[in-house]
Amino acid sequence: MDPLTHALSGALLARAAAPSSSQSRAGKTDLPLRLQIAAGFIAAAFPDVDFALRLIDTLTYLNWHQGPTHSLVLLPLWAWLLARLFSWLTRGRYAWQLFYLPACLGITIHIAGDLITSYGLMLFTPFSTERFYLSFVFVIDPWFSLIIIAGLIASWCYPQYRIPAIVALAVLCGYVIFLSTLHQQAVKIATHHADAEVMPQAQISVLPQPLSPFHWKIIIRQHETYHLAHVNLRQSGVEQQTDTDTWRLARMAAAYRPIAENNWQVQQQFGNSPANTQLAREAWLAPTFASFRTFAQFPVLERMDISEKDLCAWFYDLRFKFPELPPSFRYGVCRQNGHSDWQMFRQRGLFYID
């Protein structure tokens, strides 16, 4: 989920949890509503401070993003530290205990928001680095964000009531349930294809995609072979292809095809050239490439660069390849001809995060 949506969701949850009469109570032991909302806003943005890991390098960030700061085990510690910070910022006027609940709520809704995306959270760090995810929502979902914004606007218009915030959260839950039904539809499509192609023990993954909640990428992996499909669950008939001169976003949307088209592609992890497969596999297993192997869930060879002087093998993760866009997070290993030592390199992509 994008950082702003995270922060706004924390503000919305803090408003929903605050007593309706909190503004009218004058005791110094009460935390004003504005500070409760501010605490929820900041706390919900806090877990993404792990972005600072990019100062080390991008792969360190990718491998530890949504790690310790997104842990349910460490949540009480982070909330306590934030509550202490908020109390200090008010010069001790309000005890840290008053900020603890909004801080907990903010971090909790951030974790929930990331759990329903497809990247994966280390929920039980430091006891486990296993990642958990539900893959219901794309990382940037305008409808998801608009529901939160609408709830905050309604809460601002009626500050004496928390009902608007509660209703917005209920609608948000309903939207996520709706997305979960689309997820199940995509899983059924994948299962039917795997059965039809007789792929026992195939690994099925369905990933939400940009531009529409009906856009899904289906990945079926069997050993070193991927079966891929970009589907639009809302379309039932065959539509004409979009003109190549059309706006890029329109071409991206057109790439997600109706189920009836059976638009499956087969892609090999180490490419389709038998002559280069062994070289690509050797490059993939190079010790220096260990950090990228940890990151990539669905690795695939993009290309082999072979010249008289050196050899390079470039890989990317299918999770981060979208229609009409170059892959994000492309890494490769290269070595000079006649040498056995591989060196890892990063190829810049279209976005800053690449």
N, C-alpha and C positions, 0 to 999 in steps of 0.2 A: 504494500500500500504506500502511496506517496506521503511524504512527511506532513504536508499541510492537512490532508484528510485525517491522518492520525491525530494531529493536534486538535482539530475541530471535533473529532469524535470524543476526545477526552473532555473537552469543554461541555459537550452535550450530555455526557454521562454524569459529570459533576453537577450540572444543573438539575438533571432528573433525580439525583440522589439527595440534593439539598432540600431541607424542609421549606415549605412554602412561606412560612412565617419568619424565615431567618433574617430578612431585611428589617423587620419591624422590632426585633429583639435588641435591646440596647446594651445588654450586659457585655462587659469587656471579655468575658470568657467565650463569647460567640464569635465565630469567624464570618465576616461579611460575605455575602453571596458573590460579590465580584472577585474576592480573593479565592473562594472555593473554585470558581470557574477558571480563574487564571492558573491555579495550581493544577487543575485537571488538564488544562491546555498544555502547559509546559511538561507535566509528567508524561502525557501521551506522546510528546515529541521526543522525550529523553532516550528511549532505547536505541534510536538511530544515531546516537553519538558514536556508535562503532564505525561510522563513516570515517572517523579519524584514522582507522587502520590503513586507509589508502596512503597515508604519509609513509608507511612502510613499503608497500607495493600493492598493486591491484589484486593479485592472487591471494595475498594474505587477507585482504578485505573480503574477497569473494568466499574464501573458505571459512571465515569466522563471522561474517555478517549474519545477523539474527542468531547469534550465539549467546554468550553470557548475559548480555543486556536484555535478552528476550527469554530468560529462564524463569520458570515458575518457582524453582527452588530459591533463586536469588532475589525474587521480587520483593519480599519483605525488607531485605537489606537496601535495595535501591530506593524503595519508598521511604525508608527511615532517613537515608542520606538526603533525599530531596526535601523531606519535611523539615529536617534540620536547616537546610539551605534556605527554604522559604521563611522560616522563623527568623533566621539571621538577617535576611533581606528586609524584614519588617522591624529590624532593630530590637527584636525580642518582645514587641508589643503583643504578639500572639504566640502562644506556646506551640512547639513543634507538633504536639499531639493533635492539634486542630487541623494540621495540614496532612496528617498521615492518611486518613481515609481518601481524600481527593487524589493524593499521590498514588495510592494503591489502585484506585479506579482507573486513573489515567494510564498507568502501565498495563493494567489488565486488558483494557480495551485495545491498546496497541498490539498486545500479543494476540488477542482474538482476531484483530484485523489482518495480521500477517499470517495467522494459521490458515485462513481461508484462501490464501493465495498459494502459488505452487513452488515457491523457493524452498521452504522448509525451515523450521525453527528447532534449535537445540533446547527443548523445553526443560530438560533435566540436567543441564550443566550445573555443577562440575562433575556430576556422577556419570553422565553419559553425553556423548556428542552425536547421538542419533538424531536425525531430523524428522520432524512430523509436519504434515501438510494435508490440506483437504482439496486444494485445486478447484475452488468454486468461482473465484473472482480474479479477474486480471488486475495487475498491480496498479493500473490507472483506470478506474471505472467512473465515468461522469455521473451515472445514475446513483451510484453508491454515495458519491460526494454530495450530490444535489439534495438527497434525502437529509443528510446531516445539516447542510446549510439551511434548508427550509425549516428544520426543527429549531436551529439557533435563531433564525429570524423571527419565528413565531414566539420563541421564548423571550426575545428582546421586546417584542410588541406587548407581551403580557407578562411582565417580570414578576408579578405577584403569584403566578401559577407555575407549577412544574409539569402540568399535564401535557403542554405542547412537546416538551422534551421527551417525556415518556412515550407519547404517541409516535414521535419520530423514530425512537429506538425500536418500537414494535414494528413499524413499517420497514425499518432496516432489517430486522430479523426475518420478516416476511419475504423481503427481496432476496436474502441469502438462501432461504428455503427454496424459493423459485429457482435460483441458480443451481441449487443442489439437484433439482429434478432434471435440469438440462444436462448436468454432469452425468446423471444416471442414463439419460438417453444416449449420450456419446459413448459411454461404457458399453451399452448394449450393441451399438453399431460396431464397436471394436471387437466385441466378443463374437458377434455373428461373422465378421470377416475372418477372424482367427480360426473359427470352426470350419468355415467354408474352404480355407486354404490349408486345413489340416496342420495347424501349428501347435502341437502339444507343448505345454509348459511355457507358452509365450508370455512375455512381460507386457502388460497393457497399461498405458498411461494416457490420460486425456487432460489437456491443458487449456484453460481459458485464454482467449485471444483478444487483441484490441479491436476497438471500433463498435462492437456490438456484443451484448451478452449471449447472442446466438452463435457467435463464432468460436469454434473449438478446433484445436489440433489434436489428432489422434496419432499416437506412436505405439506401434506394436513391435517389440524387439524379440527376436529369436536368435540367440548366439550373436553373430556379427552382422545380422541382417535386420534392417528396419523397414517396416511397412508404414507409410505416412499418408495422412489425409487431412486436408483442411475443409471442414464442413460448416455449412450454415444450416442450423437446425430449423430455421423459420421457413426456408425455401423448400418447396416440394416439387417444383417443375424445373425444366431446363431453361436457363436464361441466356441471352446472347452475351458474348464476350464484350468487355468494355474496350473502347478504342484506346490504342496505345498513347494517344495524345491527351487522354483524360488525366485529370489531377491525380497525383500519386495515391492519395488516400482512397480515392474511388477505385483505383486499380487494386489496391490492397484488399478492399472490401469485396471486390469481384472475385478474388482468388479463393474465397470461401464458398464452395460450391454445394448445390443441393445433394442430399444423400443419394438420390436416384442416379446421379451421374457415376457413382462408383469410382470416384476420382482418386485412386490409390497409386502411390509411387513407391518403388522399391529402391532402397539405398543401402550400400554396403559400408560398414564402418571403416574399412581400409581401402575404399575405392573399388572401381570395376576393372582395373587393369591388373591382370594376373602377374605381369612383369614387375609391378611396383608394390604388390600387396605385402610381400615379405619385408621390403625396405620400410614400408609404412608401419608395419607391426613392430619392427625393430626400433624405429624412431619413437613410437608410442610408449614402448617399454623402457626408454632411456631413463636412468636414475634422475637426471636433472629435470625430467618432466613430471616428477611425482606430485608436485603441488597442483598441476593442471589435471592430472588423473583423479586427484581427490575431489576437485571441483566438478568435473564434467560427469553428468549422469547419463547423457546420450551422446557420447563423442562420435564424431565422424570426420573423415579426412576431407578437407576442402580441396587441396591440390598438392602436387609434388613439384618442386622446382629443382630441376636437375641440369647442371651445367658442367663444363670441364673443370671448374674450380671447386664447386661445392654442391651439396645436396641439402634440401630443406623439405620438411614435411609439415604442413599447416593443418591444424585441427580447430573445430569449434563444437559447441554443444547445441544440439537440435532445439533445446528449450529456448534459445536466444536467436533463432532464425525465423524471421517473419517475411511474408510475401512482399516483394518489391524492395526489400531492404537488405543490405549486406549483413552478414552475421555479426553479432557482438561478441566480445571476449574471444578473439582469435589469437591462438598461440601456436608457435611452431618450434621445432628443433632443427638445427642445422649443424653440419660438420663438413670440413674440407675433405676433398677426395684424398684417400690414402690415410686418413686419420680415423680413429675409433671414438674420439670424444665428441659428444653432442653438446651443443649450447642452446639454451632456450631463448626465444625472442617473442616479443609481443607486437601484434599488428594493430595499429590504431583503427578504430571504427568510426561510424557516423556520429555517435553521441559522445558527450563529454565523459560519461562513466566508462566508456570503452578504453 
